[in-house]
Structure formats: C-alpha cells, structure tokens
Amino acid sequence: MITIGKTKSVCPECMKVLPAKKCIGEDGIYLVKECDIHGKFQTLIWEGNAADYLAWGRENLSAESPVNPKRKEKACPNNCGLCEEHERKGCCMVVEITKRCNMHCPVCFASAGEDEENADLPISEIEKQYDFLMAHGGPFNIQLSGGEPTMRDDLPEIIQMGRAKGFTFFQLNTNGIRLAEEEGYAKKLKKAGLNTVFLQFDGVTDEVYQILRGRPMLELKKKAIRNCSEAELGIALVPVIAPGVNDMQAGDILNFALEHMPLVRGVHFQPISYFGRCSQKRPQDPITIPRMLRLIEEQTDGLMKVEDFAGGGAENPYCSFHASYLRKGERELKLLEKKSGKGCCCTTSDDSRQYVESQWSYSTKTYEEEEMTQTNALDEFLLRIHNETFAVSGMIFQDAWNLDLDRLKRCYICEVDSEYGMVPFCAYNLTDSKGKYLYRK
C-alpha cells in the first residue's frame, strides 16, 4: 500500500494510542495501524482516488486557541477539556441534561436508559456548566441532549436560564415523542427560547425505525413536525444512515424535507458510527463521504450533485460535507455559492456558530403594508430568501476504528462534562470493541 499521510489513532481493543498511516488501497484510502498486542487494523475512510481525497482536504491553516485551555496532562485523546493543543475554541456544546429516555434504541451513542439512577443532571449543575462555558469562550450554540431531554418537565426553565446567561441559540436533540403527543408542548418550548428541533428522522418507512429504534415511528415523526411547524420552530431532520437499512432512503428523506419547507430547514445526515450501544455490525466498507454524496445525487435524480458539496471549513474537512440551496420552484434548486467558492464560508468556530444559528432557525418577522418602508421591504425580502434556503449536510463521526487525531484536534462540537470540561464529541463517545467508554460514565 502506498502511504499518502500519517496521523495517530487508537487500538479498537485496548484504546492504546498508535501511529497510523493513510494508504491507497483497492477501494480507496484506508487508515492502517498496528497494535503490538492486538494486531493490525485497517478501515476504509474514503472511496475514490488519492487525488480526490487530497483535493477535499483543502488547506485552512487558521487555528484558534481555546479560551482558558486545560493544561495538557496526557496524550490525546485522553483527559481532554479542551487542552492547549486543541485548534478550535468550540462552536456547538452538547449539554446532556438527563440519562433517562422513553425509548431503548438498538442504536444509541449515549447508551441512554441503561442506568437511570440519579439520571437527571441537577439544575444547579446545569447552571455551573453554563457559567463554565461562558468563561471558556461562550456564548456557544447549545444542544440540549440526553438521553431524551424532553423527559424533564423543567426543560423550559433550563432554556430560559441559558438565555439569561447570554446564550442566543438553543437546539433540542430529540426523538420527538413528547412533541408529537403533548398538545401545546412545542409552543411552550418556543416561548421559552428554543430555536431549533434536531429531530431524529431515520427514514420514510416504519421498517427502518423498527430496526434502528425498536418500534414503528413514522406517523409520530410526522405529527411532531406538524406541531413544531405550528409553533414556528425551525426543524432539522437528522437521519442515522446504516448500510443495508436505510441508505436507499436518502433521496426520500430529502424529498420529504423539501415538501415540508420552510419550517424544515434542511437535513443533517449522520452515517452510523460504531460506538455506544450499536446493534449493527461494523462492515469492512462503512459509509464514507463520497458514498454518501453519490447516494444523494443518485436518489434525487441529480437535483443535488456530488460537486455541489464541500468539506467543512472550520472543522477538519474530512469530518463533514455541506451544501446550501435556494428553492426556486417545486423541483428546482439553485446552489448557493459562498464568498470563497462553492465550499463552506465558515473558517472559524464563530463563523460556524453564526451560520448554524441562522440556517437552522425559522424567521417569522413580517410587516404590514401600511408600515412598510424601503428598509423594511428589503428586510422582508431577505427574510423570504432566508426561509427559502435549504441546507444539506452530514457529519462523519469517528469511532475506534477510524479515529484520526488530526481530525479530532479541530473538532468544535464538544460534550460538556462537569469533571473534564469541554470534550470533543468523538472522544467523549469513543468506545472500545466491547462497548467500554473512554470518558462517558
């Protein structure tokens, strides 16, 4: 195998930090590493040739130091928080307010619902986490997560408290059950200051939910979307894509989302990562960025094309893909180019934070004709344009097989932990082959 790059990774069996190489193989680019105890591991990280792989990783030499960084004590990915060697100060912070869940999904990165003793994070501790974040580079975008965060009846108070602390964007990561079943709940959260619902949405048939979530859920998802739309909450559909389960439904999910604009602001694909509780066996050829983009193009009949997409600018480009469109008709989309070309315009954590806050939120301000001024007319025109934009993105999370510590150093999505501080998402949820976490308790 021809080596085209070097990094560090971990052994999936013992989590020992190992040197790793990026090598050209039969089907694309592989991450290759060898543990002196557990042997050699190689996993496909890119389907395609080396030229395409290297071109995707365009240079972004800018780096940011975390605010008040933690002193490095151990080799990455251990004892993070963020340490002084990290290259991003953070954009989105995942605050897990409960371990409780009203489901027990066969696929769950947090292994939610396993142990519900002392499952709710005390609201006093949430306040401390908010204060910690503001002292370490905030305000950040806050993702309220779990477990299932809607299990807490004080969720509106948690949002209001965060607003009072100075955070301006709140996203709810949810399965949608309570939003669907409780009349007026979505409006209550909107009033409290919630911006966006990141709705678990794995497909358009109940067979998919039966496999990935353990029960049929399609009608419930549709009802949750209706209720959030009535509350004028922005909605992002978030499918976990598993090979052979729902990878054939990427186009159907996108079409469903387009039909439910403007409140549905886009789709954020998450090809399955093999950490936490995962009933799916890790294949030799997991879903890569090129394969996900081909699925999108093929299944939308070219409405969205592979060449429309680029890697993230603030995070490591091999972590994500993104394109934004302007809807011009029922089946017509115009690719929105950024100032630097088709790629992402975000080159810093703050750029990304502001983009996410804008794109995933729905704007509602309107003007009566009699109060319209030239300035107001322009504002309303821009709001209409905003509400006709549609984002398609995806995040390729890392597990113990494909972990690349160079990628991890640029991570700007962090889990907030009262013991460690701000830990990159893929490090916090990393598990060995037996499901033992590196950080999560």
Residue, then its C-alpha position, 0 to 999 in steps of 0.5 A: m500500500i502506498t502511504i499518502g499521510k500519517t496521523k495517530s489513532v487508537c487500538p479498537e481493543c485496548m484504546k492504546v494510542l498508535p501511529a497510523k498511516k493513510c494508504i491507497g488501497e483497492d477501494g480507496i484510502y484506508l487508515v492502517k495501524e498496528c497494535d503490538i498486542h492486538g494486531k493490525f487494523q485497517t478501515l476504509i475512510w474514503e472511496g475514490n482516488a488519492a487525488d480526490y481525497l487530497a483535493w477535499g482536504r483543502e488547506n485552512l491553516s487558521a487555528e484558534s486557541p481555546v479560551n482558558p485551555k486545560r493544561k495538557e496532562k496526557a496524550c490525546p485523546n485522553n483527559c481532554g477539556l479542551c487542552e492547549e493543543h486543541e485548534r478550535k475554541g468550540c462552536c456547538m456544546v452538547v449539554e446532556i441534561t438527563k440519562r433517562c429516555n422513553m425509548h431503548c434504541p438498538v442504536c444509541f451513542a449515549s447508551a441512554g436508559e441503561d442506568e437511570e439512577n440519579a439520571d437527571l443532571p441537577i439544575s444547579e449543575i446545569e447552571k455551573q456548566y453554563d457559567f463554565l462555558m461562558a468563561h471558556g469562550g461562550p456564548f456557544n450554540i447549545q444542544l440540549s441532549g440526553g438521553e431524551p431531554t424532553m423527559r424533564d418537565d423543567l426543560p423550559e426553565i433550563i432554556q430560559m436560564g441559558r438565555a439569561k446567561g447570554f446564550t442566543f441559540f438553543q437546539l433540542n436533540t430529540n426523538g420527538i415523542r413528547l412533541a408529537e403527543e403533548e398538545g401545546y408542548a412545542k409552543k411552550l418550548k418556543k416561548a421559552g427560547l428554543n430555536t431549533v428541533f434536531l429531530q431524529f428522522d431515520g427514514v420514510t418507512d416504519e421498517v427502518y425505525q423498527i430496526l434502528r429504534g425498536r418500534p414503528m415511528l413514522e406517523l409520530k415523526k410526522k405529527a411532531i413536525r406538524n406541531c413544531s411547524e405550528a409553533e414556528l420552530g425551525i426543524a432539522l431532520v437528522p437521519v442515522i444512515a446504516p448500510g443495508v437499512n436505510d441508505m436507499q432512503a436518502g433521496d426520500i428523506l430529502n424529498f420529504a424535507l423539501e415538501h415540508m419547507p420552510l419550517v424544515r430547514g434542511v437535513h443533517f445526515q449522520p452515517i452510523s458510527y460504531f460506538g455506544r450501544c450499536s446493534q449493527k455490525r461494523p462492515q469492512d466498507p462503512i459509509t464514507i463521504p463520497r458514498m454518501l454524496r453519490l447516494i444523494e445525487e443518485q436518489t434525487d435524480g441529480l437535483m443535488k450533485v456530488e460537486d455541489f458539496a464541500g468539506g467543512g471549513a472550520e472543522n477538519p474537512y474530512c469530518s463533514f460535507h455541506a451544501s446550501y440551496l435556494r428553492k426556486g420552484e417545486r423541483e428546482l434548486k439553485l446552489l448557493e455559492k459562498k464568498s470563497g467558492k462553492g465550499c463552506c464560508c465558515t473558517t472559524s468556530d464563530d463563523s460556524r456558530q453564526y451560520v448554524e444559528s441562522q440556517w437552522s432557525y425559522s424567521t417569522k418577522t413580517y410587516e404590514e403594508e401600511e408600515m412598510t418602508q424601503t428598509n423594511a421591504l428589503d428586510e422582508f425580502l431577505l427574510r423570504i430568501h432566508n426561509e427559502t434556503f435549504a441546507v444539506s449536510g452530514m457529519i462523519f463521526q469517528d469511532a475506534w476504528n477510524l479515529d484520526l487525531d488530526r481530525l479530532k484536534r479541530c473538532y468544535i462540537c464538544e460534550v460538556d462534562s462537569e469533571y473534564g470540561m469541554v470534550p470533543f464529541c468523538a472522544y467523549n463517545l469513543t468506545d472500545s470493541k466491547g462497548k467500554y467508554l473512554y470518558r462517558k460514565 
